[in-house]
Amino acid sequence: MSQSRRSEHGCQIAIIATGGELNEIAQREHILSALIPKDCQPRMAVIYSLRALFEVLNAFKLIDRTYIDELVATSAWLEKESALWAKRCADQAKTTPNSRP
């Protein structure tokens, strides 16, 4: 749908992608796009996707920026806690007989 037709019908369109062809289409067609990292850890994929969605909703003035700020704080906490958990597991594996780190 062309930009003038989208405006005529009041459509709000956004693309959430890791880049590539979808991002090129967004740029070419002047469509709002939110990028998510290509090689993120699975436990963070949901957070990155949710943040991209929040960015789109904020751009469309459907939610306040504070939701994005809270999500960013939560993702930082999750990264820190995940690293601590991984370290504890590795330390425990070193002291447990017949275990693999």
C-alpha positions as CSV (number, residue, x, y, z in Angstrom):
1,M,0.0,0.0,0.0
2,S,1.5,3.3,-1.0
3,Q,2.2,6.0,1.6
4,S,-0.5,8.3,0.2
5,R,-3.1,5.5,0.3
6,R,-2.1,4.6,3.9
7,S,-2.5,8.2,4.9
8,E,-5.9,8.4,3.1
9,H,-7.2,5.4,5.0
10,G,-5.6,6.4,8.3
11,C,-3.4,3.2,8.4
12,Q,-0.6,3.0,10.8
13,I,1.9,0.4,9.7
14,A,5.2,-0.7,11.3
15,I,7.7,-3.4,10.7
16,I,9.7,-5.2,13.4
17,A,12.7,-7.0,12.0
18,T,16.3,-7.8,12.4
19,G,17.2,-5.9,9.3
20,G,17.5,-7.3,5.8
21,E,14.8,-7.0,3.2
22,L,12.0,-6.0,5.6
23,N,14.0,-3.1,6.9
24,E,14.8,-2.1,3.3
25,I,11.1,-2.1,2.4
26,A,10.4,0.0,5.5
27,Q,12.9,2.6,4.5
28,R,11.9,2.7,0.9
29,E,8.2,2.9,1.7
30,H,8.6,5.3,4.7
31,I,7.2,2.8,7.1
32,L,8.0,3.0,10.8
33,S,10.5,0.2,11.7
34,A,11.9,-1.1,14.9
35,L,15.0,-3.3,14.7
36,I,15.8,-6.2,17.0
37,P,19.3,-7.7,17.4
38,K,20.1,-10.6,15.0
39,D,22.1,-12.8,17.3
40,C,20.5,-12.4,20.7
41,Q,20.3,-15.0,23.4
42,P,16.9,-16.9,23.5
43,R,16.2,-15.6,27.0
44,M,16.5,-12.1,25.8
45,A,14.6,-12.5,22.5
46,V,11.2,-11.9,24.1
47,I,12.5,-8.8,25.8
48,Y,13.9,-7.4,22.6
49,S,10.8,-8.2,20.7
50,L,8.6,-6.6,23.4
51,R,10.8,-3.5,23.4
52,A,10.4,-3.2,19.6
53,L,6.7,-3.5,20.0
54,F,6.6,-0.9,22.8
55,E,8.7,1.5,20.6
56,V,6.1,1.1,17.8
57,L,3.2,1.6,20.2
58,N,4.9,4.7,21.6
59,A,5.5,6.1,18.1
60,F,1.8,5.6,17.4
61,K,1.0,7.4,20.7
62,L,-0.7,4.4,22.1
63,I,1.5,4.0,25.2
64,D,3.7,6.3,27.3
65,R,7.5,6.2,27.1
66,T,7.6,5.0,30.8
67,Y,6.7,1.5,29.7
68,I,9.8,1.4,27.6
69,D,11.9,2.7,30.4
70,E,10.6,0.0,32.8
71,L,11.2,-2.7,30.2
72,V,14.8,-1.5,29.7
73,A,15.4,-1.6,33.5
74,T,13.9,-5.1,33.6
75,S,16.1,-6.4,30.7
76,A,19.2,-5.0,32.4
77,W,18.2,-6.8,35.6
78,L,17.5,-10.1,33.7
79,E,21.0,-9.9,32.0
80,K,22.7,-9.4,35.3
81,E,20.7,-12.2,37.0
82,S,21.3,-14.6,34.1
83,A,25.0,-14.0,34.3
84,L,25.0,-14.7,38.1
85,W,22.9,-17.8,37.6
86,A,25.3,-19.1,34.9
87,K,28.3,-18.5,37.2
88,R,26.6,-20.3,40.1
89,C,25.8,-23.3,37.9
90,A,29.4,-23.4,36.6
91,D,30.8,-23.1,40.1
92,Q,28.5,-25.9,41.4
93,A,29.4,-28.1,38.5
94,K,33.1,-27.8,39.3
95,T,32.5,-29.1,42.9
96,T,29.9,-31.8,42.1
97,P,31.4,-35.2,41.3
98,N,30.6,-36.7,37.8
99,S,29.2,-33.4,36.5
100,R,29.9,-31.5,33.4
101,P,30.5,-27.7,33.5
